[in-house]
Amino acid sequence: MKRFVKYVVSILVLVIVAMASMLITMRFAIHRREVIIPNFVGMLPQAAEQAANANGLVLVRENRFYSEEVPEGRIVSQEPAAGIKVRKGWRVRIAESMGPQKIVIPSVLGDSLRTAELNVKRRGLELGTVATIAVPDLPPDQVVAQSPPAAAQGVATPKVSVLISAPSEEKSYVMPDLSGMRLADASVAITNAGLKVGSVAGPKVDANAAPAPSNGAPARPATDALIVKQIPAAGQRVTSGAVVNLEVAVPS
């Protein structure tokens, strides 16, 4: 029994040693794959790319900024910052300096989106974010605001973002319940709501029938006929100009 216990203890010791050795090896291997990000700010992009490759990093040029301190063509910022430990193959995003701001920001207020884009590009700028907003009594596709404003100083990026007036949305209505109304009254209510009276179906009438339409369509029932069915149904949402079809019955 003692020999068995001794044997088991020896096996456990060997397992623990093997696991500790494996952990140490993995930790060492991980550390060998880690690098400290150098400081690229102020360097020319080509030199910075060589330094990044030497450290197993990937340099990605993403933005350009105006800078009073960093000369044009050199790196003005980086992400992650210098001194941070990362794995090899990590992507470091950099921004290039455009030097001091020399371009005057134009006014594009009142321009269409296309005209505004041509206006800023003609001055060596870029069109930034384009957002839309519904503005009553204003035609669509018109610049109502811009950032930065015209002639702004101390601008960070060469981009002009604009706010464009959106096309006015169609008015919508909740279809009322017309059942039991006289055809004449229902027709007025439909027209006043910005809708259109469509087909009117019902039993034929004689003397009280409305005159036949000039387009050759069948004569409509008398205007005092009562609404018994409508399409769209009451409670449905309809938009301006929608056609409402009716079915009527002649009161006895």
N, C-alpha and C positions, 0 to 999 in steps of 0.2 A: 504493500500500500504506500509506504514512504517513497519507494522508487517511482511509483506512478505519479504521486503528487509532485515529486522533483522533476519528473519528465514534463508534466503540464506547466509547471512554473517556467521551465526552460523555454518551452514553446511560446508562452506569453511574452517573455522577455525578448525573444527573437522578433515576435510580431511588433512589439512596441518600438524596438530599435529600427525595424524596417520602415514603420510608419513615420517615425521621426526623421529618418534619413530622406524619405520621399518628400516630406514637407519642406525640409531644408533645401532639397534640390529644386523643388517647384518655386520656393521663395527666391532662390538665387537666379533661376531662369527668368522669373518675372522681373526682377530688378535689372537683369541684363537687357530686357526689352524696353525699359523705361528710360526716358531722356528728359532733360530740363530744357524748356523752351528758351532760346536765346532772345535777346532784345533786337528786334528788327527795325524799330523806329529810327528814322533818320538815314537808313540805308537806301541805296538804289535797289529797285526790285530785282535786278539781275544778280547782284551780290547777295541779297537776302535769300534768293532762291537757291543759290549755291550753298549758303550756310544751312538752310533748311534741309537740303538733300544730304549734306554731310552728317546731319543729326537724325536722319531717318524720318523727317517730317515732310508734309506736303503743304506747300504755300498756295493759297487761293486768293487772287485779287478780286475783290467784290465791289468796293465803292471808291469814290473820289470826293475829297472835301477841300474847301478853301482853308488856308492856314496862313496866319501872319508869322508863325515861328518856323515852320518846316518848309524848306525851299521846294519849289515845284518839281515834281517827278520823283520825290523821295517818299518813303513810307511815313504816314502821319499817325497811324494807329494799328493795333493788332489785337486779335482775340483768338485764344487765351493770351493773357499778359505774360511778359517775360518772367522767368523764375519758377513757373508752374511745372510740376513733373507730370508727364503724360506718356502713353505708350508710343512706341515707334509706329509710324504710319499715320499719326494724328494730323488732322487738317488744321492749319493755322490761317485764319482769315485776316487779310490786311487791307488797308485803305491807302490810296495814293494821294499825296498832296497836290493841289492845283495852285499853290501859292496864294498870295493875297487876292481878294475879290477885285476883279477888274471890269466885270460886265455889269451893265445897268439892267436891273430887272424891269422888263416892259409891263405895261398894263394890258391885260387881255380881257378886262371886264366888258361884257356886251358882245364879245366875239363868239362865234360858233366853236365847237370843240376842234374841228379841223383847222379853222383859222388860228385858234390859239396855239395849237401844236406847231403849225408852220411859223408862227410869230416867235415862239421861244427857241425853236431849233435854228432859226435864222441868226440868232444871237449866240449860238454855241451852248444853249441850255438844253435841258431835257424836260419832257412832260412827266410829272410825278404821278401822284394818286389822282384818280378821276372819280368823284362822287356825284350823286344826283340828288335833287330835292324837288318836291312839287311846290311850285310858286304860283299862286293864283294870278290870273291876268297877265302872265308872262309867257311869251312863246317858248316852245321847247328847244333844247340844244343851244342854250345861251349861258355864257359864263356869268355867274352872279357873285362869285367870290374867288379869291386866289391867295395862295400862300407860297412864298413870301409876297407881301404887297409890292406894288410898283415902286421902283427906286429905292428898295430896302437896302440897308448896309449891314455888314456883319453876317451875311448869309453863310450857312454851314455847307450846304450842298448846291450843286448846279441844277436843281430840279424845281419846277414850278408846279404845284398841285392846284387843281381847280375844282370848283363846285358848279355843276351844270344843272340848269332847270330841266326837270323831267316832263314828259308829255302829260297833260292833265288826264287823270283817270276818269273813265266813264262813270256817270252817276248811277248808283244802284238803288233799287226800291224793293220793299217787301210787298209782294202782290196782295192787294186787298181782297176781301171777300165780296164778290159782286152778286152773289146768289140772291134772288128775290127783287133785285133792282129792275126798273124799267130799262129797256134797251137804250132809249134816248139818254137817260141819266147816266147809265153805265158808260156809254160812248163818250160823253163829256168828261167823266171822271178819268177814263183811260187817256184821253188826249191831253188833259191838264197835267197828268203825271209824266208826260214826255213819252208815252207809249203809243202804239198804233192799234187800231181796231182791225182785226183780221177777218176771217170768215165768220158768218153768223148762220148757224144751222137751226132749223125748226120746222114746224108744220106750215103748210101753205095757207095763205090767207087771201081774201078777195078784195073787198072794197078798201079795207084799212091797210093794205100792203103798201110798203114804201115803193116809190118808182124804181124801175130797173136801172142799174148803173149804166153809164154810157159805154163802158167797155164790153158790154155784152154778157156780163155775169148774171146769174139768176137773180130775180127780185128778192130783196131782203124782207123779212117779216116786219110787221108794223112796229113802229117805234115804242108802242105801249106794251109790247111783248115783254115777258119777265125772264130774267136770266136764271137758268137751271143748272148750267155747267160752264166752266171756264178752263182754258188752258193758256198759260200756266195756272196751276191751282193756287188757291189762297194760301199765303204764308211763304211761298217760294220767292227767292231773290231773283229779280230781273234787272237788266240794265237799260239805260235810256235807248229808246227806239225799238224796244222789243215788241213783237206782234202778239196780241191777245186774241185768241179764237174763242167764240162764244156759241152756246147752244141755248135756245130760248123756247118758251112755251107761251101760247096765246091764252090770256086769262079768259075764263068762260063767262 
